[in-house]
Amino acid sequence: MKFKDKTYGDVGVITLKGKLMGRPETDELHDEIKAMQGAKIQKIVLDLEGVQWINSVGVGAIMRCYASVKNSDGTFALAGVAGKVSSILVITQLSNFFKTYVDSKEAIADLKSD
């Protein structure tokens, strides 16, 4: 799993590539979330466009990130959810739980207006 993060004003985007299936990448993802929060970024988008596969550990990591952001009164969203990742989120019914966007550009535009 590779991470790339970037901020756009008050919106942070974490772009993932590869598979989100276990440690250490799930811990590293949560560390990225915490680093953004430490930099006072409270609107965080997880861009999953480059994620080829996710399992229950990966879903749990996303939920953990969501909880961290929500517990600090932030906004958490997903972008680029497609293919197998989309199927997993539909099966687990989390597709209705998360605010999702077609891509990170759409998410940034919407969240910057909040």
Beta strands, then each sheet from edge to edge (+ up, - down):
strand 1: 2-8
strand 2: 11-20
strand 3: 43-54
strand 4: 75-79
strand 5: 99-101
sheet 1: 1+ 2- 3- 4- 5-
end
